[in-house]
Amino acid sequence: MSISADNNWLLLRDVAESRTYGAYSTLRNYIDQGRVRAKKVAGRIKVYEPDLKALEEARSPKSEKAYARAESAIRRVVDSAPALTDEQRERLAVLVRGGSANASKELASAGGDAGA
């Protein structure tokens, strides 16, 4: 990979060709989203290597383990929660189906309190 005089900047084209951090279009999306800093030097786009490394770390197995731990903790909380009543299930269904415009009418017709 070509490295500029300041060793933290890499040519986007070279990074994309290596496929280490993703395809060219993916890298351009990261730049557009502000996830990777970029600058144009002599008509060439350079990307900031520490930003690329941070993206790679976010996708690392450590992150997957943290995600699995969080999922497990959420599952334990959900499993230990009391069962929903019929009224609570209906209110949730109304919120999912109806949106704000219809929620009050459907709650009222279901016997619920529209202000709750």
Contact map, one row per residue, 1 for C-alpha under 8 A:
11100000011001100000000000000000000000000000000000000000000000000000000000000000000000000000000000000000000000000000
11110000011001000000000000000000000000000000000000000000000000000000000000000000000000000000000000000000000000000000
11111111111000000000000000000000000000000000000000000000000000000000000000000000000000000000000000000000000000000000
01111111110000000000000000000000000000000000000000000000000000000000000000000000000000000000000000000000000000000000
00111110000000000000000000000000000000000000000000000000000000000000000000000000000000000000000000000000000000000000
00111111100000000000000000000000000000000000000000000000000000000000000000000000000000000000000000000000000000000000
00111111110000000000000000000000000000000000000000000000000000000000000000000000000000000000000000000000000000000000
00110111110000000000000000000000000000000000000111000000000000000000000000000000000000000000000000000000000000000000
00110111111000000000000000000000000000000000011110000000000000000000000000000000000000000000000000000000000000000000
11110011111101100000000000000000000000000000011110000000000000000000000000000000000000000000000000000000000000000000
11100000111111100000000000000000000000000001111000000000000000000000000000000000000000000000000000000000000000000000
00000000011111110000000100100000000000000001111000000000000000000000000000000000000000000000000000000000000000000000
00000000001111111000000100000000000000000000100000000000000000000000000000000000000000000000000000000000000000000000
11000000011111111100000000000000000000000000000000000000000000000000000000000000000000000000000000000000000000000000
10000000011111111111100000000000000000000000000000000000000000000000000000000000000000000000000000000000000000000000
00000000000111111111111100100000000000000000000000000000000000000000000000000000000000000000000000000000000000000000
00000000000011111110001100000000000000000000000000000000000000000000000000000000000000000000000000000000000000000000
00000000000001111111100000000000000000000000000000000000000000000000000000000000000000000000000000000000000000000000
00000000000000111111111000000000000000000000000000000000000000000000000000000000000000000000000000000000000000000000
00000000000000110111110000000000000000000000000000000000000000000000000000000000000000000000000000000000000000000000
00000000000000110111111000100000000000000000000000010011000000000000000000000000000000000000000000000000000000000000
00000000000000010011111101100000000000000000000000000000000000000000000000000000000000000000000000000000000000000000
00000000000000011010111111100000000000000000000000000000000000000000000000000000000000000000000000000000000000000000
00000000000110011000011111110000000000000000000000000000000000000000000000000000000000000000000000000000000000000000
00000000000000000000001111111000000000000000000000000000000000000000000000000000000000000000000000000000000000000000
00000000000000000000011111111100000000000000000000000000000000000000000000000000000000000000000000000000000000000000
00000000000100010000111111111110000100000000000000000000000000000000000000000000000000000000000000000000000000000000
00000000000000000000000111111111000000000000000000000000000000000000000000000000000000000000000000000000000000000000
00000000000000000000000011111111100000000000000000000000000000000000000000000000000000000000000000000000000000000000
00000000000000000000000001111111111100000000000000000000000000000000000000000000000000000000000000000000000000000000
00000000000000000000000000111111111111000000000000000000000000000000000000000000000000000000000000000000000000000000
00000000000000000000000000011111111000000000000000000000000000000000000000000000000000000000000000000000000000000000
00000000000000000000000000001111111100000000000000000000000000000000000000000000000000000000000000000000000000000000
00000000000000000000000000000111111110000000000000000000000000000000000000000000000000000000000000000000000000000000
00000000000000000000000000000111111110000000000000100010000000000000000000000000000000000000000000000000000000000000
00000000000000000000000000100110111111000000001100110000000000000000000000000000000000000000000000000000000000000000
00000000000000000000000000000010011111100000001100100000000000000000000000000000000000000000000000000000000000000000
00000000000000000000000000000010000111110000111100000000000000000000000000000000000000000000000000000000000000000000
00000000000000000000000000000000000011111000111000000000000000000000000000000000000000000000000000000000000000000000
00000000000000000000000000000000000001111111110000000000000000000000000000000000000000000000000000000000000000000000
00000000000000000000000000000000000000111111110000000000000000000000000000000000000000000000000000000000000000000000
00000000000000000000000000000000000000011111000000000000000000000000000000000000000000000000000000000000000000000000
00000000000000000000000000000000000000011111100000000000000000000000000000000000000000000000000000000000000000000000
00000000001100000000000000000000000000011111110000000000000000000000000000000000000000000000000000000000000000000000
00000000001110000000000000000000000001111011111000000000000000000000000000000000000000000000000000000000000000000000
00000000111100000000000000000000000001111001111100000000000000000000000000000000000000000000000000000000000000000000
00000000111100000000000000000000000111100000111110000000000000000000000000000000000000000000000000000000000000000000
00000001110000000000000000000000000111000000011111110000000000000000000000000000000000000000000000000000000000000000
00000001110000000000000000000000000000000000001111111000000000000000000000000000000000000000000000000000000000000000
00000001000000000000000000000000000000000000000111111100000000000000000000000000000000000000000000000000000000000000
00000000000000000000000000000000001110000000000111111110000000000000000000000000000000000000000000000000000000000000
00000000000000000000100000000000000100000000000111111111000000000000000000000000000000000000000000000000000000000000
00000000000000000000000000000000000000000000000011111111100000000000000000000000000000000000000000000000000000000000
00000000000000000000000000000000000000000000000001111111110000000000000000000000000000000000000000000000000000000000
00000000000000000000100000000000001000000000000000111111111000000000000000000000000000000000000000000000000000000000
00000000000000000000100000000000000000000000000000011111111100000000000000000000000000000000000000000000000000000000
00000000000000000000000000000000000000000000000000001111111100100000000000000000000000000000000000000000000000000000
00000000000000000000000000000000000000000000000000000111111100100000000000000000000000000000000000000000000000000000
00000000000000000000000000000000000000000000000000000011111110110000000000000000000000000000000000000000000000000000
00000000000000000000000000000000000000000000000000000001111111110000000000000000000000000000000000000000000000000000
00000000000000000000000000000000000000000000000000000000001111111000000000000000000000000000000000000000000000000000
00000000000000000000000000000000000000000000000000000000000111111100000000000000000000000000000000000000000000000000
00000000000000000000000000000000000000000000000000000000111111111110000000000000000000000000000000000000000000000000
00000000000000000000000000000000000000000000000000000000001111111111000000000000000000000000000000000000000000000000
00000000000000000000000000000000000000000000000000000000000011111111100000000000000000000000000000000000000000000000
00000000000000000000000000000000000000000000000000000000000001111111110000000000000000000000000000000000000000000000
00000000000000000000000000000000000000000000000000000000000000111111111000000000000000000000000000000000000000000000
00000000000000000000000000000000000000000000000000000000000000011111111100000000000000000000000000000000000000000000
00000000000000000000000000000000000000000000000000000000000000001111111110000000000000000000000000000000000000000000
00000000000000000000000000000000000000000000000000000000000000000111111111000000000000000000000000000000000000000000
00000000000000000000000000000000000000000000000000000000000000000011111111100000000000000000000000000000000000000000
00000000000000000000000000000000000000000000000000000000000000000001111111110000000000000000000000000000000000000000
00000000000000000000000000000000000000000000000000000000000000000000111111111000000000000000000000000000000000000000
00000000000000000000000000000000000000000000000000000000000000000000011111111100000000000000000000000000000000000000
00000000000000000000000000000000000000000000000000000000000000000000001111111110000000000000000000000000000000000000
00000000000000000000000000000000000000000000000000000000000000000000000111111111000000000000000000000000000000000000
00000000000000000000000000000000000000000000000000000000000000000000000011111111100000000000000000000000000000000000
00000000000000000000000000000000000000000000000000000000000000000000000001111111100000000000000000000000000000000000
00000000000000000000000000000000000000000000000000000000000000000000000000111111100000000000000000000000000000000000
00000000000000000000000000000000000000000000000000000000000000000000000000011111110000000000000000000000000000000000
00000000000000000000000000000000000000000000000000000000000000000000000000001111111000000000000000000000000000000000
00000000000000000000000000000000000000000000000000000000000000000000000000000001111100000000000000000000000000000000
00000000000000000000000000000000000000000000000000000000000000000000000000000000111110000000000000000000000000000000
00000000000000000000000000000000000000000000000000000000000000000000000000000000011111111000000000000000000000000000
00000000000000000000000000000000000000000000000000000000000000000000000000000000001111111000000000000000000000000000
00000000000000000000000000000000000000000000000000000000000000000000000000000000000111111100000000000000000000000000
00000000000000000000000000000000000000000000000000000000000000000000000000000000000111111110000000000000000000010000
00000000000000000000000000000000000000000000000000000000000000000000000000000000000111111111000000000000000000000000
00000000000000000000000000000000000000000000000000000000000000000000000000000000000111111111100000000000000000000000
00000000000000000000000000000000000000000000000000000000000000000000000000000000000001111111110000000000000001000000
00000000000000000000000000000000000000000000000000000000000000000000000000000000000000111111111000000000001000010000
00000000000000000000000000000000000000000000000000000000000000000000000000000000000000011111111100000000000000000000
00000000000000000000000000000000000000000000000000000000000000000000000000000000000000001111111110000000000000000000
00000000000000000000000000000000000000000000000000000000000000000000000000000000000000000111111111100010011000000000
00000000000000000000000000000000000000000000000000000000000000000000000000000000000000000011111111110010000000000000
00000000000000000000000000000000000000000000000000000000000000000000000000000000000000000001111111100000000000000000
00000000000000000000000000000000000000000000000000000000000000000000000000000000000000000000111111100000000000000000
00000000000000000000000000000000000000000000000000000000000000000000000000000000000000000000011111111110010000000000
00000000000000000000000000000000000000000000000000000000000000000000000000000000000000000000011111111110000000000000
00000000000000000000000000000000000000000000000000000000000000000000000000000000000000000000001001111111000000000000
00000000000000000000000000000000000000000000000000000000000000000000000000000000000000000000000001111111000000000000
00000000000000000000000000000000000000000000000000000000000000000000000000000000000000000000000001111111110000000000
00000000000000000000000000000000000000000000000000000000000000000000000000000000000000000000011001111111111000000100
00000000000000000000000000000000000000000000000000000000000000000000000000000000000000000000000000011111111100000110
00000000000000000000000000000000000000000000000000000000000000000000000000000000000000000000000000000111111110000100
00000000000000000000000000000000000000000000000000000000000000000000000000000000000000000000010001000111111111000000
00000000000000000000000000000000000000000000000000000000000000000000000000000000000000000010010000000011111111111100
00000000000000000000000000000000000000000000000000000000000000000000000000000000000000000000000000000001111111111100
00000000000000000000000000000000000000000000000000000000000000000000000000000000000000000000000000000000111111110000
00000000000000000000000000000000000000000000000000000000000000000000000000000000000000000100000000000000011111110000
00000000000000000000000000000000000000000000000000000000000000000000000000000000000000000000000000000000001111111000
00000000000000000000000000000000000000000000000000000000000000000000000000000000000000100010000000000000001111111100
00000000000000000000000000000000000000000000000000000000000000000000000000000000000000000000000000000000001100111111
00000000000000000000000000000000000000000000000000000000000000000000000000000000000000000000000000000011101100011111
00000000000000000000000000000000000000000000000000000000000000000000000000000000000000000000000000000001000000001111
00000000000000000000000000000000000000000000000000000000000000000000000000000000000000000000000000000000000000001111
